[in-house]
Amino acid sequence: MTYAIIGFGKIGQALAKAFARSGIEVSVATTRDPESFASEAAAIGPRIIPKTLTDAIKADVIFLAVRFEAHPDVAKVLSDWKGKIIVDVTNAYGVPLEMLRDQPSARVIANAFAGGKVVKGFNHLVAGVLEQDPDIHGGKRVVFLASDDEDASKQIGTLAENLGFAPINLGRLSEGGLLVQARGNKWGHLIFKDLVKFN
């Protein structure tokens, strides 16, 4: 399984730090030339590989860590995302409801990435928290996942565990997944909740 993070702002870099901590290789890309952020990637770790957007999306699992409004620019790079899992880390706070067409924001992402399997996840924590070691006093920091595809959700749940987190499945995108999606100027009830799971 290969991984890529699209978007290398605060959230993209926080995700990269989680991969680096666990020794898992991940490609990182933006719409810019990879040389322009190569030094930031190198500072995080040797297994954080800057690539062009075209090369990065060859990965099996793609973390979409761009502004919600920028997702169509990424989606149009491929006409068919079949066989890929898209982890939607975006937040649509402040996006006009008419732009969402009365759908959950993750469903809009799923429609844009035709053929791909979308898992909403890793978006409820601010970057400064997401980048921290998820081992806390013998417990694990929680990440919420939601998807209409049970197998994709399980695969990302396993990855989350490998990254040191405690995944909690909320069900489908338009059910429990609504708890981690912003609508208009309202945040989902679980967004910003920093929880720790103890065995």
Buried (B, 14 or more C-beta within 10 A) or exposed (E): EEBBBBBBEBBBBBBBBBBBBBEBEBBBBBEEEBEEBBEBBEEBBEBBBBBBBEBBBEBEBBBBBBBBEBBEBBBEEBEEBEEBBBBBBBBBBEBEEEEBEEBBBBBBBBEBBEEBBBBBBBBBBEBEEBBBEBEBEEBBBBBBBBBBBEEBBBBBBEBBBEBBBBBBBBBBBBEBBBBBBBBEEEBBEBBEEEBBBEE
